[in-house]
């Protein structure tokens, strides 16, 4: 299922750039999502600092 989701994102994004977006759940919490089409990795968290750290680890190694 995860691979299907990643492939769908890749089709919609249409570029090799990191895609980051925010959603809200039914309890009003903010969720951060990121997809890296070059590696196929996807991340989701409700903590902005954790998302920033994930991005930095992926791009500033």
C-alpha positions, 0 to 999 in steps of 0.5 A: 500500500505504501508503494502505491501511495508513493507512486500516486504522489510521484504522478501528481507531483511530477518533479524530482523536488521534495514535496512537503504539505500540511493536513489537519485531522478530525481533532484539529491537529496539524500533520506534516507530510513529505515525499522525496521522489528521488528516493521514494521515501515518505514521512508523516508527523504531527511535530514540525521540528521532527519534520524539519529534522527529517528533511535536514537529514535527507538533504544536508548529509 
